[in-house]
Amino acid sequence: MLFEIPQEIASYLAVLDEFIEREIKPIEQRDDNIRFFDHRREHARTDWDNEGHPRPEWWALLAEMRTVADKAGHYRFAIPKEYGGQDGSNLAMAVIRHHLAHKGLGLHNDLQNESSIVGNLVQVLMLRDFGTDAQKTEFIPPMLEGEMGWSFGLTEEHHGSDATYMDTRAVREVRQGVAGYRIDGNKMWTTGLPFTSHVMTFARTGGVDGKARGITCFIVPSDAPGFEIGEYMWTFNMPTDHPKVRYDGVWVPETAILGELDNGLAVAQHFVHENRIRQAASSLGAAQYCIDEAVAYARERKPFGKPLAINQGIQFPLVELQTDAEMLRLLIFKTAAEMDTMTKPEVAQRLSDKVSMCNYKANRLVCNAADFAMQVHGGIGYSRHKPFEHIYRHHRRYRITEGAEEIQMRKVAGHMFGFMG
């Protein structure tokens, strides 16, 4: 099977490159904004004396970038035309994510915050497919205008990869004549707080532990009485917007349910394959950046009077990395293209294993590529004057989040050995 990137997607990459040079790079260079991307980046982004939160100036810069990209028509690329988007395909998004990450660190695409001139905007699509008319009217416009953001509340402190076991419970309760639910429990890694206005909160409303049926998704305002933000988890890559959250008698009306009662995991799983293939493409793009930089440096650097590149101890590891990158790129783009020909149920049945292969292999590859790029560059590679440590620290988390690599491999095995049914 021969595979080529469709011309309209290749042409759009050129449009994005021109937009970055014309409008994004000047913002990045203005008023020492480059401090957020050079060797000062972690300190410039982190308010160490305020629980490690992102500094307001950093958050404001990302918001400005999104506004400029939205005005130019790029930010909503992936979402339907009815919401101002371009109906971007899975293949297009994979190619774009790879391309932008391959350009290296910059305001155009800072994946530490899932921030890009081409937004993912998954929750808009969740609302489109699961929301009531009233929810769509209330939430989608402010989301697209950058006036509202949602966090994702699924993982709990005592329950990790298996979301069917959770302590958070929601029980029916009428208050002032209004039917609703009282929520008690906890969540962890609720990324985005305190800057987001709502948390998609998954709670058991029925069924038994270990079963997917009986979990419901609620849209919970972060200022609701009983909603308590706790400890912020300092991570390998700072700043942090990953707090623990406690629900102590939080009440919401039944109109806060997103999707079907007792079938909330369908909401959580709604966009998992699209997310994972795009994230794999981003990791691969960053890996290719590290490989390219290592090759260029090995050709330029001449210890003992000869280029580093003549040493097979340099050549062969980079050959291995480049070979993996080439094979993975074809698998990612091919899988994304096949996703565009199928319904979501078909993707889950026929391509879920391929998506998992792409995801865990790309996440491993970028960590290996960043690590070896450091080695090739020596001391300067270990320093923060090169971006490799930042790339490693950021992408290392994806071997745990978005489904740990062991979960991805388990899914592949399930398809191989028939355990998936």
MOBEL-V576700 format. One record per residue. N is the residue number from 1. RES is the residue in one small letter. SS is DSSP state (alpha for helix, beta for strand, coil for the rest). NEAR is the number of other ideal C-beta (glycine too) atoms within 12 Angstrom. Layout:
BEGIN
n=(N	N)
res=(RES	RES)
ss=(SS	SS)
near=(NEAR	NEAR)
END
This chain:
BEGIN
n=(1	2	3	4	5	6	7	8	9	10	11	12	13	14	15	16	17	18	19	20	21	22	23	24	25	26	27	28	29	30	31	32	33	34	35	36	37	38	39	40	41	42	43	44	45	46	47	48	49	50	51	52	53	54	55	56	57	58	59	60	61	62	63	64	65	66	67	68	69	70	71	72	73	74	75	76	77	78	79	80	81	82	83	84	85	86	87	88	89	90	91	92	93	94	95	96	97	98	99	100	101	102	103	104	105	106	107	108	109	110	111	112	113	114	115	116	117	118	119	120	121	122	123	124	125	126	127	128	129	130	131	132	133	134	135	136	137	138	139	140	141	142	143	144	145	146	147	148	149	150	151	152	153	154	155	156	157	158	159	160	161	162	163	164	165	166	167	168	169	170	171	172	173	174	175	176	177	178	179	180	181	182	183	184	185	186	187	188	189	190	191	192	193	194	195	196	197	198	199	200	201	202	203	204	205	206	207	208	209	210	211	212	213	214	215	216	217	218	219	220	221	222	223	224	225	226	227	228	229	230	231	232	233	234	235	236	237	238	239	240	241	242	243	244	245	246	247	248	249	250	251	252	253	254	255	256	257	258	259	260	261	262	263	264	265	266	267	268	269	270	271	272	273	274	275	276	277	278	279	280	281	282	283	284	285	286	287	288	289	290	291	292	293	294	295	296	297	298	299	300	301	302	303	304	305	306	307	308	309	310	311	312	313	314	315	316	317	318	319	320	321	322	323	324	325	326	327	328	329	330	331	332	333	334	335	336	337	338	339	340	341	342	343	344	345	346	347	348	349	350	351	352	353	354	355	356	357	358	359	360	361	362	363	364	365	366	367	368	369	370	371	372	373	374	375	376	377	378	379	380	381	382	383	384	385	386	387	388	389	390	391	392	393	394	395	396	397	398	399	400	401	402	403	404	405	406	407	408	409	410	411	412	413	414	415	416	417	418	419	420	421)
res=(m	l	f	e	i	p	q	e	i	a	s	y	l	a	v	l	d	e	f	i	e	r	e	i	k	p	i	e	q	r	d	d	n	i	r	f	f	d	h	r	r	e	h	a	r	t	d	w	d	n	e	g	h	p	r	p	e	w	w	a	l	l	a	e	m	r	t	v	a	d	k	a	g	h	y	r	f	a	i	p	k	e	y	g	g	q	d	g	s	n	l	a	m	a	v	i	r	h	h	l	a	h	k	g	l	g	l	h	n	d	l	q	n	e	s	s	i	v	g	n	l	v	q	v	l	m	l	r	d	f	g	t	d	a	q	k	t	e	f	i	p	p	m	l	e	g	e	m	g	w	s	f	g	l	t	e	e	h	h	g	s	d	a	t	y	m	d	t	r	a	v	r	e	v	r	q	g	v	a	g	y	r	i	d	g	n	k	m	w	t	t	g	l	p	f	t	s	h	v	m	t	f	a	r	t	g	g	v	d	g	k	a	r	g	i	t	c	f	i	v	p	s	d	a	p	g	f	e	i	g	e	y	m	w	t	f	n	m	p	t	d	h	p	k	v	r	y	d	g	v	w	v	p	e	t	a	i	l	g	e	l	d	n	g	l	a	v	a	q	h	f	v	h	e	n	r	i	r	q	a	a	s	s	l	g	a	a	q	y	c	i	d	e	a	v	a	y	a	r	e	r	k	p	f	g	k	p	l	a	i	n	q	g	i	q	f	p	l	v	e	l	q	t	d	a	e	m	l	r	l	l	i	f	k	t	a	a	e	m	d	t	m	t	k	p	e	v	a	q	r	l	s	d	k	v	s	m	c	n	y	k	a	n	r	l	v	c	n	a	a	d	f	a	m	q	v	h	g	g	i	g	y	s	r	h	k	p	f	e	h	i	y	r	h	h	r	r	y	r	i	t	e	g	a	e	e	i	q	m	r	k	v	a	g	h	m	f	g	f	m	g)
ss=(coil	coil	coil	coil	coil	coil	alpha	alpha	alpha	alpha	alpha	alpha	alpha	alpha	alpha	alpha	alpha	alpha	alpha	alpha	alpha	alpha	alpha	alpha	alpha	alpha	alpha	alpha	alpha	alpha	alpha	alpha	alpha	alpha	alpha	alpha	coil	coil	coil	coil	alpha	alpha	alpha	alpha	alpha	beta	beta	coil	coil	coil	coil	coil	beta	beta	coil	alpha	alpha	alpha	alpha	alpha	alpha	alpha	alpha	alpha	alpha	alpha	alpha	alpha	alpha	alpha	alpha	coil	coil	coil	coil	coil	coil	coil	coil	coil	alpha	alpha	alpha	coil	coil	coil	coil	coil	coil	alpha	alpha	alpha	alpha	alpha	alpha	alpha	alpha	alpha	alpha	alpha	alpha	alpha	coil	coil	coil	coil	coil	coil	beta	beta	alpha	alpha	alpha	coil	beta	beta	coil	coil	coil	coil	coil	alpha	alpha	alpha	alpha	alpha	alpha	alpha	alpha	alpha	coil	coil	alpha	alpha	alpha	alpha	alpha	alpha	alpha	alpha	alpha	alpha	alpha	alpha	coil	coil	coil	coil	coil	beta	beta	beta	beta	coil	coil	beta	coil	coil	beta	coil	coil	coil	coil	coil	coil	coil	coil	coil	beta	beta	beta	beta	beta	beta	beta	coil	coil	beta	beta	beta	beta	beta	beta	beta	beta	beta	beta	beta	beta	beta	beta	coil	coil	coil	coil	coil	coil	beta	beta	beta	beta	beta	beta	beta	coil	coil	coil	coil	coil	coil	coil	coil	coil	coil	beta	beta	beta	beta	beta	beta	beta	coil	coil	coil	coil	coil	beta	beta	beta	beta	beta	beta	coil	coil	coil	coil	coil	coil	coil	coil	coil	beta	beta	beta	beta	beta	beta	beta	beta	beta	beta	beta	beta	alpha	alpha	alpha	beta	beta	coil	coil	coil	coil	beta	coil	alpha	alpha	alpha	alpha	coil	coil	coil	alpha	alpha	alpha	alpha	alpha	alpha	alpha	alpha	alpha	alpha	alpha	alpha	alpha	alpha	alpha	alpha	alpha	alpha	alpha	alpha	alpha	alpha	alpha	alpha	alpha	alpha	alpha	alpha	alpha	coil	coil	alpha	alpha	alpha	coil	coil	alpha	alpha	alpha	coil	alpha	alpha	alpha	alpha	alpha	alpha	alpha	alpha	alpha	alpha	alpha	alpha	alpha	alpha	alpha	alpha	alpha	alpha	alpha	alpha	alpha	alpha	alpha	alpha	alpha	alpha	alpha	alpha	coil	coil	coil	coil	alpha	alpha	alpha	alpha	alpha	alpha	alpha	coil	alpha	alpha	alpha	alpha	alpha	alpha	alpha	alpha	alpha	alpha	alpha	alpha	alpha	alpha	alpha	alpha	alpha	alpha	alpha	alpha	alpha	alpha	alpha	alpha	alpha	alpha	coil	alpha	alpha	alpha	alpha	coil	coil	coil	coil	coil	alpha	alpha	alpha	alpha	alpha	alpha	alpha	alpha	alpha	alpha	alpha	alpha	coil	coil	coil	coil	coil	alpha	alpha	alpha	alpha	alpha	alpha	alpha	alpha	alpha	alpha	alpha	alpha	alpha	coil	coil	coil	coil)
near=(9	6	18	15	27	18	12	17	31	18	15	29	29	17	24	35	25	18	30	32	20	17	28	38	23	19	31	32	19	17	15	15	28	21	24	38	33	24	20	19	35	32	19	26	36	30	22	18	10	15	23	24	27	37	27	18	21	33	28	20	34	40	25	27	39	37	23	27	33	29	18	25	23	38	38	33	37	34	35	22	14	15	28	25	28	27	18	35	30	38	33	37	44	48	41	43	47	42	36	42	41	34	34	31	36	35	39	41	42	37	37	40	31	31	37	41	46	45	40	39	39	33	41	35	32	34	37	29	24	32	30	21	13	16	31	26	13	22	33	32	17	20	36	29	20	28	17	24	36	36	34	39	47	40	37	31	22	16	24	20	21	22	33	24	23	41	23	41	29	37	23	21	22	14	17	9	8	15	19	26	38	30	43	25	39	34	43	32	32	42	35	33	37	28	32	33	26	36	47	46	47	46	42	37	33	22	22	14	20	15	18	25	20	26	44	40	44	43	45	43	28	32	16	29	17	22	35	26	31	22	20	29	27	18	23	23	30	29	35	33	37	38	34	26	42	28	39	18	22	39	29	37	26	23	19	36	35	43	30	22	27	24	25	41	31	26	39	31	31	32	36	34	41	41	35	47	46	49	44	48	49	46	49	47	42	48	45	37	38	45	39	24	34	38	29	19	29	33	20	16	25	14	16	9	8	14	19	28	23	16	19	13	15	29	21	15	26	34	20	19	36	26	17	28	36	20	20	38	34	24	33	47	40	30	38	43	28	27	35	28	16	22	13	22	14	15	29	28	18	20	36	37	30	35	42	39	31	49	48	36	33	46	42	32	45	46	33	35	43	39	28	36	40	30	27	38	29	21	13	20	29	19	16	25	19	30	36	38	29	38	45	35	27	37	42	26	29	42	31	23	34	40	35	24	32	19	25	37	22	22	31	26	19	19	23	16	12	9	12	17	9)
END
